[in-house]
Each structure stands twice: as C-alpha cells, then as structure tokens.
Amino acid sequence: MTDVSPPTAVAESPAVSASGMLRSNTLGLRHAIVISVAVMSPAASIFFNTIPQAGLAGAAIPLCYVIGFIVALLVANQYSELSRELPSSGSAYTFVTEGLGPRWGFLTGWIGLIAVALGAPYSFILMSANLQTLMYRWFGISLHWSVYFVAAIGIVFALCYLGIRQSLTIDLGFLAFEIGVCLLLAALVLFHVGGQGGLSAAPFNPASVPPGGDLTIGIVLAVLSFIGFETAATLGEETRNPHRNIPRAVFGSMIVVGLFYILMAYVATTGYGPGHMATGYANDPAPFDTISRKFSGGALAALIDLVGIFSFFSAALAIVNGGARILYSIGRDGLLPRWMAWTHPTRLTPAGAITALCTVGIVVGIGLGILLSPISAFAFLGTLDALFILLIYVLVNIACFRFFRRKRRAQFNWVRHGLLPLLGLLISAGIFTAAAISPGPAPLSFTPLVVGIWMALGLAVLVVMRGKFASN
C-alpha cells in the first residue's frame, strides 16, 4: 500500500507548535528559482572558480562546465523527485528521514547544521576583503574588512527577519544586475573577437587541455560550482503548489545557471586568449577585471567589481534564508533546542534560526579571517562546506531510491528512481573521495579531519539521543 503520511519521525515539540509556523502560499515559482540561483552565486563562481580551473584545464574550461552541468543535473533529479512528494522546509533532512529513517535523518540534519553555518561566513569573508580594497581604491576610505563583514551580516539579518518575500526581492534585483552586466561584457567580447574571426569550438575540445593538466579536476570544480541548486526545496512550506513549483525551480535554476556558466566560461577563454589561460589567467587575481579593461575600459571594470560584491551578498542572503528553514525544521522535530523553531508571531519568519546563523557567521567568519587571512579562510570554509554538502548528496541519492521503492512503489521508475540515483551516488561519492584525499596545502589539508571529527560527534550525539527517535 502506498504510504501518503507526512514526515512524522519525531513528535513535534508542543512548545513551538502553536506559533512555530511559516507563512504558507506566500511565494511563487520565481521566488524558488531565485533562492537557488542566488546561493550558487553565478557571477562570483565564474569569476573565482575559473582561476584554479585555468591552471588545470587551460582553454578547455567551457568543456568542464558542459560536463559539470550534465553531472549536476543527475543529482538535481533526486531533489526534484523527492520535493514533489515531500515539500518541506527541511529539504534533505526530511527526504532522508522519510527514505532511510529518523536516525539517518538526524545525521543528515547534523551535517546540514554545519554546512549552513559555514555558508554565510564563506560568502561574506571574501566579499568584505574585496570591499575593503575597492573602498580604498575608489574613495580613499581605509576600514578593516571586519567592519564591512559585520555591517553586511547585520543587513542580511534584518532582511531575513523582515520576511522571505522582501529578501528574495532584493536577491532578484542583485541577480538581475549581476547577470545583466555579465551579459553586456559577453556581448562586447564575442562581438569584438567574432569580428576578427577569433571564435571557434576549440574550448569544447579535450585537446585544449595543456600538457600536464587535469581535465577531471577541472570538471570537479565545475560540478562544485552548482552546489546550492537544492535550496529551492527549503521553501516547500511557503510556496504555492509546491508539488509542482519546487521541482520546476530545482531544474529551472540549474538550467539558468548552467547556461550562464557555459557562456561566461567561453567568454573568459576567448576574451583572455586561449593561449594565455594556463599561464596568465591562472595567475590573475581578477581576470574578469582584466578582460573588462581590455574590451571596454575602467567603467565596465568597476561594474564587474561591483558584480562580484553583489553576487557574494545575494548568496549569503539566500543561504541564511534557506539554512534557517532547515534548522527550523530540525528544531520543530525536537532535535535542536526549541527556540530554534521559534517564528516571529506576525512575520512568521524563523527568527530563532536566523539569529543563530548570523551569530555563528560573525564568530566563525571574523575569527578565521583574522587567524588565517580572509583569502585562506575563504578557501578553507568553501572546501569544508563542499565536503559536507557532498555527503548530504550521497544520502539523498540513497534515500530517493529507498523512498520510492518502499513508500511509492506504484510510482517507482527504474530510470528516475534507480539508475539516476545510482549515478548521482557514484558521482557525489567519487568527488567527495577525491576532494578528501587531496584537499590541498594547509589549511585545506585539515578539512578531512574536521569532517571526521564532526561526523564522530554526530554519531555520539545520536547514541545519547536515541530515545528521542520513533521506532523505525
């Protein structure tokens, strides 16, 4: 018999059931797409992730994003299928709870707890360092980057606290600006290079990889650039017709960002020069600034610099919104302190979880930024966050197969719920293994240790809290 019951792995805490509700039917399809696109921070990802890629793949960076796009779509299938059946602000936590049981659901929530806690400081720390440089260059204002960090996280807290629609409207504005400026640059580069007969399909050919390069790692970096597509699922309780709109948003955001990545990777390669990617581009701290100055001048370069700032800000805003809803769901189930599920009585925003994320963001971001330097802290937090999210992808892929096989047998499809989850599992596990085995020099070399310690703590907490779980 088909199980159509809602997630009830752990009894809802009576202390939060009265007021701990989100505002239902307040968001549309565009809002769900916006939050996923914003978390992927398309402009910032293409500006910065392509730098190490250039040293590995050279002029074949566009090929990396074509393959990475296809790979990411495999994982997106599982989120789309599960969100159609289980629209919930808990996202992966709810999916794994229903597919594998409450104990695995708790471990997913435990991993998600640190993943969402790292997201905001990861986005803000490089943004703040860049803003410090730009403010001094443009206006002669010399303030420590931590001042911009605290100000930015304060603004994010206020926007998230006020309401999801308001903050997503801000995100939409930033996204329109950053994508618009990038498309303007793309048009200038392609028109100029095309007018000289310099456009070709060579960047999509594996032969463009330089001697000693590594196309595989370049593809891995491209796949990691899509992390965040699943954030639309966290709006499952606030979106109209979530059974239809959330799956559409998952794939819609992937298509928008995937096409953007491929286009801008091609622009980067043709604009900088295919023969200079592995040597010049890979050692340029701001290659898109260089490209802008080459084809337009200082005005467009200044806009590109702003785009990088806005992209990080909009990502952090979306991360706090999405992450707070995951923490809210786990707190509502009694697996986190009850205040984590507290919502504002009139705005119906998860104020308790928002406060927690912003507080942790300030402590972690400023602490690591001062200890390691903003650039090193950015790399450390980004690598660590990616490892944790890849673990969540592994669990979601397994949960998708088991959920449809056991609880939705009439709907089970061997391609959508068997083959694709298997491929998604192998890819996610393979990328995690590769990143964990060779994370890079210190402090990146410590990321596998941090993952191991956090998982050991999660297992210990699971043993202590075993009485809270319903029988499986």
Order of alpha helices (4+ residues) and beta strands (2+ residues): alpha-alpha-alpha-alpha-alpha-alpha-alpha-alpha-alpha-alpha-alpha-alpha-alpha-alpha-alpha-alpha-alpha
